[in-house]
Amino acid sequence: MTNKHKEIGKRIKRKRLGQNLHPSDLATLCHVQTQTIESWEEGIDLPEGGELYLLAQNLKTNADFLTYGEDDYSSSKTMGEGMVTTLVILAFACSIIILLSGLSSLATKAPLSTGFSIIALSVCIFCVLYWMASILSSVIAIRSTNEKILQELLKANKTKKM
């Protein structure tokens, strides 16, 4: 039993108590025996693979928090969604600034091609940043779907074993 095992056990127990769950309740949700939950909380043993993800889901946290103690941000979706929003705002702001530069160069009697080039550049930057935000959003959705599929497979596997 290492210090790391004890720390993980403390995080599991703290999250379980925060959800007002008895060890037997959590064991039922995770398809394991109550002794297994107690063993994890005492740091004697650790959840592995699918058990860890199912445990994290039932404790309304993520596997990284349980394993490494990183800040719990109620799943990586929240952080990713914040990044998507930031990218969209950044794309819009950059486009507006560059678009205004293009319009001002047209107003100051700069060569016409310069103004239109700047406007075209603003449209391109907006499209690229918006495209990046869309990809990030898709990755978040795929990760969430994969976690759900993994959990369903784990439940089906536990049902077959019983």
LUMLO-164026 format. One line per field, with one value per residue: residue in three letters; chain; x, y, z of N, C-alpha, C in turn. Coordinates in nm, 4 decimals. Layout:
REM residues N
vextor = c(ALA, ...)
zalum = c(A, ...)
n.px = c(X, ...)
n.py = c(Y, ...)
n.pz = c(Z, ...)
ca.px = c(X, ...)
ca.py = c(Y, ...)
ca.pz = c(Z, ...)
c.px = c(X, ...)
c.py = c(Y, ...)
c.pz = c(Z, ...)
***
This chain:
REM residues 162
vextor = c(MET, THR, ASN, LYS, HIS, LYS, GLU, ILE, GLY, LYS, ARG, ILE, LYS, ARG, LYS, ARG, LEU, GLY, GLN, ASN, LEU, HIS, PRO, SER, ASP, LEU, ALA, THR, LEU, CYS, HIS, VAL, GLN, THR, GLN, THR, ILE, GLU, SER, TRP, GLU, GLU, GLY, ILE, ASP, LEU, PRO, GLU, GLY, GLY, GLU, LEU, TYR, LEU, LEU, ALA, GLN, ASN, LEU, LYS, THR, ASN, ALA, ASP, PHE, LEU, THR, TYR, GLY, GLU, ASP, ASP, TYR, SER, SER, SER, LYS, THR, MET, GLY, GLU, GLY, MET, VAL, THR, THR, LEU, VAL, ILE, LEU, ALA, PHE, ALA, CYS, SER, ILE, ILE, ILE, LEU, LEU, SER, GLY, LEU, SER, SER, LEU, ALA, THR, LYS, ALA, PRO, LEU, SER, THR, GLY, PHE, SER, ILE, ILE, ALA, LEU, SER, VAL, CYS, ILE, PHE, CYS, VAL, LEU, TYR, TRP, MET, ALA, SER, ILE, LEU, SER, SER, VAL, ILE, ALA, ILE, ARG, SER, THR, ASN, GLU, LYS, ILE, LEU, GLN, GLU, LEU, LEU, LYS, ALA, ASN, LYS, THR, LYS, LYS, MET)
zalum = c(A, A, A, A, A, A, A, A, A, A, A, A, A, A, A, A, A, A, A, A, A, A, A, A, A, A, A, A, A, A, A, A, A, A, A, A, A, A, A, A, A, A, A, A, A, A, A, A, A, A, A, A, A, A, A, A, A, A, A, A, A, A, A, A, A, A, A, A, A, A, A, A, A, A, A, A, A, A, A, A, A, A, A, A, A, A, A, A, A, A, A, A, A, A, A, A, A, A, A, A, A, A, A, A, A, A, A, A, A, A, A, A, A, A, A, A, A, A, A, A, A, A, A, A, A, A, A, A, A, A, A, A, A, A, A, A, A, A, A, A, A, A, A, A, A, A, A, A, A, A, A, A, A, A, A, A, A, A, A, A, A, A)
n.px = c(0.0857, 0.0865, 0.1668, 0.0448, -0.1687, -0.3192, -0.3889, -0.5490, -0.7539, -0.8555, -0.9618, -1.1616, -1.3279, -1.3987, -1.5452, -1.7521, -1.8785, -1.9563, -2.1573, -2.3424, -2.3483, -2.3578, -2.1031, -2.2004, -2.4031, -2.2605, -2.1081, -2.3031, -2.3822, -2.1454, -2.1133, -1.9633, -1.8311, -1.9071, -1.6835, -1.4841, -1.5072, -1.4477, -1.1865, -1.0645, -1.1003, -0.9471, -0.7008, -0.5818, -0.6199, -0.6618, -0.8977, -0.9276, -0.8871, -1.1876, -1.3393, -1.2518, -1.3431, -1.6201, -1.6586, -1.5781, -1.7775, -2.0073, -1.9471, -1.9683, -1.7507, -1.4242, -1.1919, -0.9294, -0.9263, -0.9731, -0.7484, -0.5179, -0.5703, -0.6273, -0.7803, -1.1281, -1.3363, -1.5956, -1.6179, -1.4445, -1.5793, -1.6877, -1.4649, -1.3674, -1.5852, -1.5752, -1.3386, -1.4140, -1.6071, -1.4421, -1.2711, -1.4548, -1.5372, -1.2909, -1.2398, -1.4476, -1.3871, -1.1281, -1.1900, -1.3644, -1.1950, -0.9989, -1.1622, -1.2597, -1.0194, -0.9759, -1.1954, -1.1377, -0.9048, -1.0098, -1.1627, -0.9715, -0.8700, -0.6831, -0.5194, -0.7661, -0.7485, -0.5993, -0.7710, -0.9764, -0.8286, -0.7583, -1.0105, -1.0834, -0.8904, -0.9778, -1.2143, -1.1139, -0.9580, -1.1588, -1.3045, -1.1146, -1.0614, -1.3195, -1.3622, -1.1681, -1.2827, -1.5126, -1.4061, -1.2892, -1.5202, -1.6437, -1.4612, -1.4942, -1.7588, -1.7335, -1.5626, -1.7281, -1.9313, -1.7833, -1.7168, -1.9702, -2.0332, -1.8316, -1.9077, -2.1554, -2.0719, -1.9208, -2.1208, -2.2756, -2.0897, -2.0464, -2.3001, -2.3168, -2.1248, -2.2399)
n.py = c(-0.1177, 0.1974, 0.5482, 0.6886, 0.5201, 0.5499, 0.8209, 0.8240, 0.6601, 0.8250, 1.0340, 0.8967, 0.8184, 1.0701, 1.1793, 0.9905, 1.0241, 1.2870, 1.2519, 1.1374, 0.8571, 0.5194, 0.2719, 0.0250, 0.1065, 0.2429, 0.0307, -0.1300, 0.0379, 0.0389, -0.2213, -0.3998, -0.5702, -0.4735, -0.4903, -0.4445, -0.1707, -0.0685, -0.1584, -0.0087, 0.2492, 0.2363, 0.2196, -0.0180, -0.1606, -0.0749, 0.0749, -0.0443, 0.0227, -0.0066, -0.0139, 0.2079, 0.4221, 0.3828, 0.4078, 0.6765, 0.8050, 0.7420, 0.8781, 1.1291, 1.2694, 1.2773, 1.0408, 1.1331, 1.3116, 1.1365, 0.9693, 1.1371, 1.3629, 1.6069, 1.9278, 1.9136, 1.9484, 1.8902, 1.7043, 1.6786, 1.7971, 2.0474, 2.2158, 2.1916, 2.2926, 2.5549, 2.6299, 2.6101, 2.8131, 3.0333, 3.0265, 3.0824, 3.3407, 3.4710, 3.4360, 3.5890, 3.8447, 3.8973, 3.8962, 4.1162, 4.3277, 4.3169, 4.3458, 4.6063, 4.7410, 4.6969, 4.8340, 5.0920, 5.1412, 5.1520, 5.3790, 5.5748, 5.6224, 5.4418, 5.2070, 5.0224, 4.7430, 4.6769, 4.7259, 4.5395, 4.3071, 4.2966, 4.2705, 4.0218, 3.8688, 3.8886, 3.7436, 3.4904, 3.4336, 3.4276, 3.2053, 2.9952, 2.9929, 2.9433, 2.6937, 2.5476, 2.5601, 2.4124, 2.1570, 2.1007, 2.0935, 1.8689, 1.6676, 1.6669, 1.5794, 1.3226, 1.2010, 1.1990, 1.0299, 0.7939, 0.7362, 0.6751, 0.4471, 0.2731, 0.2448, 0.1178, -0.1231, -0.2230, -0.2595, -0.4540, -0.6604, -0.7146, -0.8000, -1.0389, -1.1896, -1.2311)
n.pz = c(0.0000, -0.1105, -0.0704, -0.2737, -0.3372, -0.1041, -0.1211, -0.3510, -0.2580, -0.0543, -0.2070, -0.3451, -0.1330, -0.0282, -0.2424, -0.2577, -0.0084, -0.0449, -0.2261, -0.0697, -0.0438, 0.0604, 0.1107, 0.0102, -0.1618, -0.3607, -0.4498, -0.5685, -0.7809, -0.9252, -0.9921, -0.8355, -0.5440, -0.2030, -0.0384, -0.2201, -0.2810, -0.0276, -0.0046, -0.2065, -0.1030, 0.1290, 0.0230, -0.0304, -0.2607, -0.6099, -0.8384, -1.1707, -1.5198, -1.6849, -1.4524, -1.3116, -1.4713, -1.4600, -1.1861, -1.1534, -1.3039, -1.1532, -0.9241, -1.0056, -1.1241, -1.2748, -1.4179, -1.4132, -1.1987, -0.9808, -1.0021, -1.0243, -0.8773, -0.9867, -1.0410, -1.0075, -1.2651, -1.3219, -1.5326, -1.8421, -2.0459, -1.9768, -1.9571, -2.2184, -2.3637, -2.2825, -2.4047, -2.6727, -2.6888, -2.6323, -2.8567, -3.0644, -2.9940, -3.0098, -3.2840, -3.3932, -3.2870, -3.3923, -3.6642, -3.6851, -3.6108, -3.8123, -4.0342, -3.9914, -4.0224, -4.2926, -4.4000, -4.3127, -4.4539, -4.7069, -4.6806, -4.6472, -4.8920, -4.9805, -5.1990, -5.3747, -5.3910, -5.1656, -4.9463, -4.9990, -4.9842, -4.7164, -4.6020, -4.7079, -4.5815, -4.3157, -4.3274, -4.3896, -4.1592, -3.9643, -4.0568, -4.0311, -3.7508, -3.6569, -3.7691, -3.6275, -3.3734, -3.4211, -3.4723, -3.2232, -3.0671, -3.1794, -3.1073, -2.8315, -2.8138, -2.9264, -2.7397, -2.5142, -2.6053, -2.6414, -2.3751, -2.2741, -2.4247, -2.3372, -2.0691, -2.0957, -2.2104, -1.9990, -1.8053, -1.9345, -1.9463, -1.6729, -1.6041, -1.7496, -1.6149, -1.3704)
ca.px = c(0.0000, 0.1698, 0.1054, -0.0420, -0.2911, -0.3972, -0.4442, -0.6602, -0.8600, -0.9163, -1.0446, -1.2806, -1.4149, -1.4512, -1.6491, -1.8657, -1.9484, -2.0172, -2.2791, -2.4243, -2.3620, -2.2990, -2.0179, -2.2782, -2.4741, -2.1631, -2.0725, -2.4118, -2.3728, -2.0230, -2.1167, -1.8571, -1.8712, -1.8824, -1.5442, -1.3983, -1.5117, -1.3731, -1.0458, -1.0183, -1.0963, -0.8373, -0.5760, -0.5268, -0.6287, -0.7058, -0.9830, -0.8504, -0.9547, -1.3290, -1.3903, -1.2182, -1.4324, -1.7540, -1.6529, -1.5755, -1.9100, -2.1016, -1.9110, -1.9856, -1.6197, -1.3550, -1.0856, -0.8080, -0.9346, -0.9538, -0.6140, -0.4094, -0.6094, -0.6396, -0.9045, -1.2479, -1.4129, -1.7218, -1.5919, -1.3652, -1.6682, -1.7042, -1.3444, -1.3641, -1.6878, -1.5221, -1.2398, -1.4880, -1.6647, -1.3314, -1.2277, -1.5555, -1.5283, -1.1655, -1.2590, -1.5343, -1.3157, -1.0230, -1.2538, -1.4164, -1.0810, -0.9380, -1.2631, -1.2576, -0.8959, -0.9993, -1.2885, -1.0707, -0.8106, -1.0914, -1.2080, -0.8576, -0.8305, -0.5740, -0.5581, -0.8853, -0.7105, -0.5518, -0.8888, -1.0449, -0.7396, -0.7714, -1.1435, -1.0756, -0.8103, -1.0616, -1.3078, -1.0352, -0.9230, -1.2811, -1.3371, -1.0179, -1.0853, -1.4490, -1.3375, -1.0980, -1.3815, -1.6011, -1.3324, -1.2796, -1.6533, -1.6645, -1.3774, -1.5603, -1.8780, -1.6874, -1.5123, -1.8437, -1.9965, -1.6976, -1.7318, -2.1009, -2.0228, -1.7492, -1.9880, -2.2553, -1.9996, -1.8869, -2.2435, -2.3129, -1.9913, -2.0729, -2.4255, -2.2847, -2.0459, -2.3284)
ca.py = c(0.0000, 0.3162, 0.6752, 0.7220, 0.4413, 0.6123, 0.9475, 0.7895, 0.6120, 0.9404, 1.1059, 0.8142, 0.8272, 1.2063, 1.1934, 0.9048, 1.0917, 1.4063, 1.2070, 1.0731, 0.7159, 0.4171, 0.1868, -0.0781, 0.1731, 0.2661, -0.1012, -0.1707, 0.1209, 0.0051, -0.3653, -0.4690, -0.6005, -0.3668, -0.5035, -0.3851, -0.0261, -0.0434, -0.1822, 0.1075, 0.3651, 0.2186, 0.2226, -0.1533, -0.1961, 0.0369, 0.0398, -0.0499, 0.0321, 0.0277, 0.0101, 0.3448, 0.5130, 0.3655, 0.4683, 0.8223, 0.8492, 0.7312, 0.9788, 1.2577, 1.3315, 1.2138, 0.9484, 1.2100, 1.3625, 1.0264, 0.9151, 1.2346, 1.4698, 1.7337, 1.9977, 1.8516, 2.0454, 1.8252, 1.6398, 1.7580, 1.8667, 2.1860, 2.2867, 2.1940, 2.3833, 2.6891, 2.6558, 2.6327, 2.9473, 3.1276, 3.0296, 3.1507, 3.4833, 3.5174, 3.4428, 3.7033, 3.9683, 3.9171, 3.9294, 4.2533, 4.4204, 4.3185, 4.4017, 4.7518, 4.7896, 4.6982, 4.9424, 5.2214, 5.1618, 5.1945, 5.5157, 5.6672, 5.6264, 5.3490, 5.1290, 4.9402, 4.6024, 4.6621, 4.7169, 4.4120, 4.2006, 4.2923, 4.2160, 3.8780, 3.8086, 3.8771, 3.6330, 3.3661, 3.4099, 3.3860, 3.0681, 2.9014, 2.9811, 2.8784, 2.5534, 2.4877, 2.5454, 2.3016, 2.0324, 2.0795, 2.0550, 1.7305, 1.5810, 1.6584, 1.4950, 1.1852, 1.1495, 1.1727, 0.9106, 0.6791, 0.7044, 0.6101, 0.3125, 0.1948, 0.2148, 0.0167, -0.2502, -0.2703, -0.3087, -0.5804, -0.7606, -0.7500, -0.8778, -1.1729, -1.2591, -1.2664)
ca.pz = c(0.0000, -0.1223, -0.0374, -0.3870, -0.3191, 0.0037, -0.1717, -0.4407, -0.1703, 0.0131, -0.3039, -0.3706, -0.0159, -0.0196, -0.3446, -0.2193, 0.1011, -0.1038, -0.2952, 0.0332, -0.0784, 0.1467, 0.0265, -0.0595, -0.2716, -0.4668, -0.5029, -0.6590, -0.9010, -0.9990, -1.0204, -0.7613, -0.4060, -0.1054, 0.0071, -0.3222, -0.2566, 0.0966, -0.0360, -0.2824, -0.0137, 0.2241, -0.0514, -0.0393, -0.4019, -0.6925, -0.9524, -1.2942, -1.6484, -1.6910, -1.3166, -1.2763, -1.5424, -1.4060, -1.0530, -1.1708, -1.3479, -1.0422, -0.8247, -1.0739, -1.1409, -1.3859, -1.3783, -1.3840, -1.0621, -0.8862, -1.0130, -1.0056, -0.7870, -1.0564, -1.0115, -1.0632, -1.3417, -1.3575, -1.6611, -1.9352, -2.1388, -1.9372, -1.9957, -2.3643, -2.4123, -2.2591, -2.5093, -2.7975, -2.6788, -2.6439, -2.9967, -3.1453, -2.9608, -3.0677, -3.4295, -3.4220, -3.2545, -3.4933, -3.7917, -3.6769, -3.6112, -3.9461, -4.1243, -3.9719, -4.0849, -4.4365, -4.4320, -4.2931, -4.5641, -4.8209, -4.6547, -4.6567, -5.0329, -5.0097, -5.3172, -5.3555, -5.3697, -5.0273, -4.8597, -5.0212, -4.9354, -4.5701, -4.5738, -4.7381, -4.4744, -4.1953, -4.3495, -4.3788, -4.0181, -3.8965, -4.0990, -3.9727, -3.6067, -3.6375, -3.8043, -3.5135, -3.2665, -3.4591, -3.4520, -3.0786, -3.0222, -3.2241, -3.0250, -2.7007, -2.8309, -2.9487, -2.6120, -2.4297, -2.6597, -2.6117, -2.2331, -2.2578, -2.4822, -2.2450, -1.9508, -2.1332, -2.2259, -1.8645, -1.7417, -2.0003, -1.9067, -1.5333, -1.6032, -1.7981, -1.5123, -1.2572)
c.px = c(0.0904, 0.0919, 0.0086, -0.1751, -0.3806, -0.4627, -0.5629, -0.7797, -0.9322, -1.0076, -1.1728, -1.3792, -1.4789, -1.5630, -1.7728, -1.9468, -2.0187, -2.1461, -2.3775, -2.4526, -2.2949, -2.2095, -2.0966, -2.3576, -2.3809, -2.1206, -2.1774, -2.4041, -2.2540, -2.0136, -1.9976, -1.9098, -1.8367, -1.7379, -1.4475, -1.3922, -1.4294, -1.2230, -0.9870, -1.0017, -0.9830, -0.7013, -0.5087, -0.5189, -0.6763, -0.8009, -0.8991, -0.9415, -1.0977, -1.3898, -1.3683, -1.3138, -1.5755, -1.7630, -1.6587, -1.7130, -2.0082, -2.0722, -1.9189, -1.8549, -1.5554, -1.2390, -0.9569, -0.8100, -0.9089, -0.8088, -0.5061, -0.4432, -0.6175, -0.7728, -1.0211, -1.3282, -1.5378, -1.7199, -1.5208, -1.4517, -1.6774, -1.5841, -1.3376, -1.4663, -1.6457, -1.4203, -1.3081, -1.5453, -1.5569, -1.2836, -1.3267, -1.5503, -1.4019, -1.1774, -1.3410, -1.4597, -1.2072, -1.0832, -1.3036, -1.3017, -1.0203, -1.0358, -1.2660, -1.1319, -0.9128, -1.0897, -1.2219, -0.9700, -0.8863, -1.1334, -1.0951, -0.7983, -0.7027, -0.6152, -0.6719, -0.8497, -0.6625, -0.6701, -0.9596, -0.9602, -0.7522, -0.9064, -1.1448, -0.9966, -0.8944, -1.1596, -1.2340, -1.0012, -1.0457, -1.3137, -1.2433, -1.0434, -1.2190, -1.4386, -1.2673, -1.1948, -1.4753, -1.5330, -1.3227, -1.4133, -1.6836, -1.5847, -1.4403, -1.6808, -1.8380, -1.6381, -1.6271, -1.9162, -1.9155, -1.7082, -1.8644, -2.0972, -1.9432, -1.8299, -2.0930, -2.1900, -1.9628, -2.0089, -2.2838, -2.2183, -2.0150, -2.1987, -2.3999, -2.2119, -2.1344, -2.4173)
c.py = c(0.1241, 0.4406, 0.7187, 0.6483, 0.5053, 0.7416, 0.9225, 0.7431, 0.7253, 1.0178, 1.0292, 0.8295, 0.9655, 1.2277, 1.1111, 0.9722, 1.2179, 1.3742, 1.1408, 0.9266, 0.6285, 0.3316, 0.0807, -0.0193, 0.1943, 0.1345, -0.1501, -0.0935, 0.0811, -0.1438, -0.4393, -0.4987, -0.4834, -0.3705, -0.4405, -0.2340, 0.0079, -0.0606, -0.0641, 0.2275, 0.3563, 0.2209, 0.0873, -0.1968, -0.0731, -0.0104, 0.0452, -0.0330, 0.0800, 0.0545, 0.1552, 0.4440, 0.5026, 0.4274, 0.6205, 0.8748, 0.8483, 0.8309, 1.1198, 1.3371, 1.2688, 1.1299, 1.0222, 1.2639, 1.2511, 0.9780, 1.0150, 1.3496, 1.6055, 1.7965, 1.9298, 1.9586, 1.9809, 1.7711, 1.7355, 1.8325, 2.0144, 2.2681, 2.2992, 2.2899, 2.5281, 2.7267, 2.6836, 2.7739, 3.0537, 3.1394, 3.1040, 3.3013, 3.5437, 3.5328, 3.5660, 3.8346, 3.9984, 3.9600, 4.0723, 4.3534, 4.4312, 4.3772, 4.5539, 4.8131, 4.7994, 4.8126, 5.0789, 5.2473, 5.2012, 5.3412, 5.6173, 5.6721, 5.5466, 5.2714, 5.0322, 4.7946, 4.5780, 4.6438, 4.5837, 4.2937, 4.1856, 4.2331, 4.0649, 3.8049, 3.7905, 3.7615, 3.4992, 3.3336, 3.3638, 3.2410, 2.9662, 2.8838, 2.9137, 2.7293, 2.4814, 2.4647, 2.4287, 2.1664, 2.0007, 2.0338, 1.9097, 1.6318, 1.5613, 1.5650, 1.3483, 1.1241, 1.1130, 1.0456, 0.7854, 0.6373, 0.6318, 0.4664, 0.2221, 0.1538, 0.1090, -0.1204, -0.3090, -0.3285, -0.4429, -0.6919, -0.8069, -0.8349, -1.0194, -1.2547, -1.3062, -1.3756)
c.pz = c(0.0000, -0.0825, -0.1485, -0.3757, -0.2135, -0.0431, -0.2641, -0.3588, -0.0993, -0.0823, -0.3344, -0.2554, -0.0043, -0.1208, -0.3094, -0.1102, 0.0503, -0.1781, -0.1984, 0.0004, 0.0275, 0.0565, -0.0516, -0.1764, -0.3909, -0.5314, -0.6021, -0.7902, -0.9894, -1.0326, -0.9592, -0.6213, -0.3142, -0.0563, -0.0933, -0.3039, -0.1333, 0.0751, -0.1137, -0.1898, 0.0878, 0.1549, -0.0625, -0.1852, -0.4781, -0.8020, -1.0798, -1.4144, -1.6398, -1.5548, -1.2761, -1.3432, -1.4911, -1.2658, -1.0641, -1.2121, -1.2315, -0.9304, -0.8828, -1.0803, -1.2631, -1.3338, -1.3443, -1.2413, -0.9611, -0.8852, -0.9736, -0.9130, -0.8537, -1.0227, -1.0820, -1.1353, -1.3986, -1.4993, -1.7542, -2.0346, -2.1052, -1.9820, -2.1475, -2.4224, -2.3919, -2.3647, -2.6431, -2.7976, -2.6964, -2.7879, -3.0851, -3.1193, -3.0207, -3.2194, -3.4664, -3.3988, -3.3579, -3.6264, -3.7928, -3.6850, -3.7512, -4.0482, -4.1133, -4.0321, -4.2354, -4.4778, -4.4159, -4.4043, -4.6908, -4.8054, -4.6697, -4.7969, -5.0599, -5.1339, -5.2845, -5.3250, -5.2274, -4.9333, -4.8752, -4.9747, -4.7844, -4.5308, -4.5988, -4.6300, -4.3482, -4.2080, -4.3348, -4.2336, -3.9413, -3.9300, -4.0349, -3.8231, -3.5772, -3.6677, -3.6887, -3.3974, -3.2956, -3.4370, -3.3032, -3.0217, -3.0599, -3.1402, -2.8877, -2.7090, -2.8494, -2.8184, -2.5184, -2.4747, -2.6277, -2.4654, -2.2081, -2.3105, -2.3898, -2.1218, -1.9813, -2.1506, -2.0905, -1.7935, -1.8019, -1.9587, -1.7632, -1.5226, -1.6486, -1.6931, -1.3973, -1.3013)
***
